[in-house]
Amino acid sequence: MIFLDLSLAQVAGIAVALLVGITFHEFSHAFIADQLGDHRPRALGRVSLNPVAHIDPIGALVFVVAGFGWGKPVPVNIYALRPGRIGMALVSAGGPLANVVVAIAAAIVYRVLEIGGVSGFALAVTEATVFFNLVLAILNFIPIPPLDGYNFVLSFLPPRTAFSVQRYAPYGMIALLLLVFIPGSPLGALLGLANPVTRVLIGA
C-alpha cells in the first residue's frame, strides 16, 4: 500500500484529492451532460457535490493501494446530448478539466497560506491535493477505456472506425492494469509529469 511510505500530511492530501477531486470530476461529467440535454444524471442524483453520490468503494481502495482510482461512472446517453458525439466529447473532457481546476485552486490556496506564514501540515496537505488532482487529470486523459480520454477520442473518429474500435473496449481495463503493474511502463513517466507541474503551480 502506498500509505506505508507516506507522511500523515501526504495521506491526508490523498484523502482530500479523493474526496474533492473525484467528486468534482464526476460532478462535472453529470453537470455538462445535464446542460447538454441528458437529464438522467440529474434524475440519479449525480448533479451534486455530495461525495457520497460519486465515490466508488473499489475505486477508493485502488486509490489507496496504487495511487490512482476512480469514482462511480456517470451514465450518459449520447443520443440525448446536443450536439451528439461532440457533446460526448465535452462531457468526457469535463472530468479531467475539473481536476485541473481543483489543482489550480489548491495551488492558489497553497500560495496564500505560504504568504500568510502557514507551514507544516496545512501546506503539505494542500501540495498533495494539487499533485494527486494532476495525477487524476493526466490519467483520465489517456485514451484507454474506461478512461475519459477514450470517449473523447472516440467522439472524433468516423462512425465506422469508432464502431470497430469499440469492439476492443472490454479489453481496456486489462491494458490499463498492465500499464500500471508492468515494470518500466511508460505510465509511470507520464503520471510523473504531475510532479514538475505541481512545483510550478505552487512556486516551489
N, C-alpha and C positions, 0 to 999 in steps of 0.2 A: 504494500500500500504506500502511496506517495506521502502520506501523512507522517510516516516514520522518520523521515529526514527533514521535516519542516518545523519551523518555529510555530508557537501559538498564534502569532500575528499572521503568518502565512496561511495557517489553517483557517483562521477567521476570514482572511481575504478570499480564500477559495469558497467558503460558505456564502459570503456576500456575493461573489461572482455567480454562484449557482442560483441563489435566490433572486437577485436583481437582474443579472444578465439573461438567464433563461426566461424569467418572467417577461422582461421587455422584449426579448426575442420572439416568443410565441404570441404575445400581445400584438406585436407589430404585424405578424402574419394575419392574425384574426382581424385587426382593425382595417388593414388595407383591403382584405377580401370583402369585408362588410361595406366599405366605402365604394368598392367597385361592383357591388351588386349581389354578392353571395352572402346572404344573411344567416346561413346555417351556423357559422361560428358564433354569432351573437346569440342565437337560439340555444346553443350548447353552453353558454356562459363563458366563452373564451375571449370575448372583448372585455377583458378585465385585467387589472393589475394585481389581483389577488394571486399570490404564488401557488396556492392550493389548486387553482384551476389549471396550472401549467406544469408543475413539477412531476416528473415521471420517476417512480421509486427506483426502477432499474437503471435509468439514465443517471440518476443521482449517485447510485452505488458505483457505476462505472467511472463517474467523475472522481469519486474518492480513490478508486483503485488505479486508474490510468491517467488521470489528469485532464480528461475531457468527458463530456457527457451530452445529454440531450433532454428536452422536455417532451411533454405529450404532443404528438403531431397535431396540427390544426387541420381538420378535414376541410378541403376546399373543392368546390365544384367548378371546374374550369369553364363549363358551359354557361354558368350563371355570371361569369365575370365580364366586365367591359374593360378593354376590348379583347375578349377571348384569350388567346395564347399570350399576347403581350401583357394582359392583366395578370396572368400566372407568373410571368417573369417579374413583374413588380411585387407581387405577393412574396415570391421566393427571395428576392433581394432584400425585402424589408427586414427580415430577421437578422442577418449578419450586419446590415447597416445600423440596426438598433444597438447591437453590441458595440459597434464603433462609437456611436453617440454616447453610450454609457461609459466607455473607456475615456472619452474626451472629457465628459462631465466629471468623472472621478479624478482625472488628471488636474482639472481646474481646482477641485476641492483640495487635492494634494498641495498645489502651489499656494493656495490661500492659507492652509494650515501651516505650511513651512514659513510663509511670511509672518504669520502670527506667532511664530516661535514654538509651535507644537512639534514634538518629536516623538520618537519611540513607537509605541504600539499603534497609535492612530495613523501615523504616516505609513507604517508597514502594511496595515490593512488596506489603506487606500491604494498604495502601489500595487499590491497583489490584485486588487479589484480591477485596476487598469490592465494589468498583464493578462489575467485569465479571460477578461472580456475580449481582448485582442485575439487570444487563442481561439475562443469560440467563433469569432468573426472569420478568422483565416480558415479554420477547419470547415466551417459551413459553406465557404465559397468554393471548396473543392468539388468538381463536377462528377461525384460518385454517388449513386443512390445509397441511402436515403437522404443525403445531404442536400442543402438548398441549392448549391451550385449546379446539381444535376438538373433539377426542374427549371432553373434559369436558362441553362444552355439548351435544354430540350425545347424550350419555347421558341427558339430562333431557328431550329432545324426545319428543313422541308418536311411536311407531314409524313411522307413515305419513309424518309430517313428516321424521323422520330419514332415511328411505329416499329421499325427494325431494331432501333437502339433499346426501346422499352422491353423487348423480349429478354434482354440480359439484366434487367433491373433486379430480379431476385438474387443475383449473384453479387450485387453491390456491397452488401454487408460483409460478405466473405472477403472481398477485395480490400475493404476498409480495415478489417481486422488484421489481414496480412500486412498491410502498410503499418499498422500500429505495432505489431509484435515482431516483425522480421528485423533482425539486427542490420543496421546500416540503411534503413528505409529512408527515402527522401522526405517522408512525412515529418520526421524529427527536425530536419533542417528547415522545412517550410514553417512549422509551428514555432521554430526558434526565432523567426523574424519578429515575433511578438516582443522579444527582449529589447532589441535596439530601438524599436518604435516606442516602447514604454519609456526608455531612457530619454528619448527626445521629448515625449509628451510631458513628462514630469520635470524636465530640465536638469536631469542628473548628469 
